[in-house]
Amino acid sequence: MDDKNFRGRTAIMSGGSRGIGLAIARAIARRGGNIVLLAKTDTPDPRLPGTIHTAVDELNELGGHAVPVVGDVRNDDDIAHAVDAAVEHFGGIDIVVNNASVLDISKTEDLAMKRFDLMQQVNVRGTFALTRACLPYLRVSANAHVLTLSPPLNFSPHWLGAHPGYMLAKYGMTLAALGIAAEYSGARISSNCLWPETMIATAAVGNLLGGDESIDHSRSPEIMADAAIEILGRPAGTDTGRTVLDVDVLREAGISDFSQYGGQSPLAIDIFVDAPTH
């Protein structure tokens, strides 16, 4: 997938200072793309690596052209500033990556409404608002893509009941992306959702989903980056309205050996994903 060329294409991403978002941004930068990051991480957090500034420095060193916008995807003015930065620096927007997300897998009676509201505001509203703000530029792009990091809609009783507050927030992201795909089906804007089959070795997994044990049985963020590049490298309008797992995208691209992405056996299957039968 190294033949995918992103020179002259501009991506705007919510979050992206670490984890899966940064891995995707790195992959775009290595291929010469332009990137605007909208993230809150202006100063270092002792619990988490990286800030928006260290991320932008790294992306520029990799050969990309990156611009930081310190802000919150819940704030419409901050979104407008990020859109303006993309237009001012690069002349438009070709790709939207809805990466910012809040994770809280508390049971319903244990979930504070403040946390519930935060998840809906960042995950659902943030996805909708950022995509909406970029649509005037996506509509005139030669290859417009919206990529939302959210799961397939798995309506099994297990996943509906595991943590309904988080389920609503993540499925809301997916529904927003599918709604955009349907509404703009005649405008050559591809809108798809990407989700990992397994846990991914990020700080969020280490801190919130099992610590070092989960990290040991997780794949690296690069599997999501490679899958994202495959989707974003396709011609707009030819592949839209899909909710896909990283491994399925890579299999479509002819890759069946995922050992390069690490993870000790047995791999930890991600939230909202049923254990594979093959």
QUIHUVEN-V945159 format. One record per backbone hydrogen bond with DSSP energy under -0.5 kcal/mol. NH is the residue of the N-H (numbers start at 1). CO is the residue of the C=O. E is the energy in kcal/mol with one decimal. If there is no record, write none. Layout:
BEGIN
<<NH,CO,E> <NH,CO,E>>
END
This chain:
BEGIN
<<4,1,-1.4> <6,4,-0.5> <6,31,-2.0> <8,32,-0.6> <9,6,-2.1> <11,34,-2.9> <12,95,-2.5> <13,36,-2.7> <14,97,-1.9> <15,38,-3.3> <21,18,-0.5> <22,18,-1.3> <23,19,-2.0> <24,20,-2.3> <25,21,-2.5> <26,22,-2.8> <27,23,-1.9> <28,24,-2.0> <29,25,-2.6> <30,26,-2.8> <31,27,-0.7> <31,28,-0.6> <32,29,-2.2> <33,28,-2.4> <34,9,-2.8> <35,65,-2.7> <36,11,-2.6> <37,35,-0.5> <37,67,-2.2> <38,13,-2.8> <38,36,-0.5> <39,37,-0.7> <39,69,-1.6> <42,40,-2.5> <45,48,-0.7> <48,45,-1.3> <52,41,-2.8> <55,51,-2.1> <56,52,-2.1> <57,53,-2.3> <58,54,-2.1> <59,55,-2.4> <60,56,-2.3> <61,57,-2.0> <62,58,-1.6> <63,60,-1.2> <64,59,-2.2> <65,33,-1.8> <67,35,-2.4> <69,37,-2.5> <71,39,-1.9> <71,69,-0.6> <75,72,-2.3> <76,74,-0.6> <79,75,-2.0> <80,76,-2.4> <81,77,-2.2> <82,78,-2.0> <83,79,-2.5> <84,80,-2.7> <85,81,-2.2> <86,82,-2.1> <87,83,-2.2> <88,84,-3.0> <89,85,-2.6> <90,86,-2.2> <91,86,-0.5> <91,87,-1.4> <92,86,-1.0> <94,10,-2.7> <95,10,-2.1> <96,145,-2.2> <97,12,-2.6> <98,96,-0.6> <98,147,-2.4> <99,97,-1.4> <104,102,-0.5> <110,107,-1.1> <111,107,-1.2> <111,108,-0.8> <112,110,-0.7> <115,112,-0.7> <116,112,-2.2> <117,113,-2.9> <118,114,-1.9> <119,115,-2.3> <120,116,-2.2> <121,117,-2.6> <122,118,-2.7> <123,119,-2.2> <124,119,-0.7> <124,120,-0.7> <125,120,-2.7> <126,121,-1.3> <127,123,-0.9> <128,124,-2.4> <129,125,-3.4> <130,126,-2.5> <131,127,-1.9> <132,128,-2.6> <133,129,-2.2> <134,130,-1.3> <135,131,-1.1> <135,132,-0.6> <137,134,-1.3> <138,134,-2.3> <139,135,-2.5> <140,137,-0.8> <141,138,-1.3> <144,188,-0.7> <145,94,-2.4> <146,190,-3.0> <147,96,-3.3> <148,146,-0.5> <148,192,-2.5> <149,98,-2.3> <150,148,-1.7> <154,152,-1.5> <155,153,-0.8> <160,156,-2.4> <161,157,-1.9> <162,158,-1.1> <163,159,-0.6> <167,163,-2.5> <168,164,-2.6> <169,165,-1.5> <170,166,-2.6> <171,167,-2.9> <172,168,-1.7> <173,169,-1.2> <174,170,-1.8> <175,171,-2.8> <176,172,-2.2> <177,173,-2.2> <178,174,-2.6> <179,175,-2.4> <180,176,-2.1> <181,177,-2.1> <182,178,-2.1> <183,179,-2.8> <184,180,-2.4> <185,182,-1.2> <187,184,-1.7> <189,184,-0.9> <190,144,-2.4> <192,146,-2.5> <193,242,-2.9> <194,148,-2.2> <195,244,-1.9> <199,268,-3.3> <201,219,-3.0> <202,200,-1.8> <206,202,-2.2> <207,203,-2.8> <208,204,-2.5> <209,204,-0.5> <209,205,-1.8> <211,205,-0.9> <213,210,-0.7> <214,210,-0.7> <214,211,-0.5> <215,211,-2.0> <216,212,-2.5> <217,213,-0.9> <217,214,-0.6> <218,215,-1.7> <219,199,-2.1> <220,261,-2.7> <223,220,-1.6> <224,221,-0.8> <225,221,-1.8> <226,222,-2.7> <227,223,-1.8> <228,224,-2.6> <229,225,-2.5> <230,226,-1.9> <231,227,-2.1> <232,228,-3.1> <233,229,-1.6> <234,231,-1.5> <238,235,-1.6> <241,191,-2.4> <244,193,-2.7> <244,242,-0.5> <246,195,-1.9> <249,245,-1.9> <250,246,-2.2> <251,247,-2.3> <252,248,-2.0> <253,249,-1.1> <254,251,-1.8> <255,250,-2.8> <256,254,-0.6> <258,256,-0.7> <261,258,-1.8> <262,259,-1.9> <264,216,-3.1> <268,217,-2.8> <269,267,-0.7> <270,197,-2.3> <273,270,-1.6>>
END
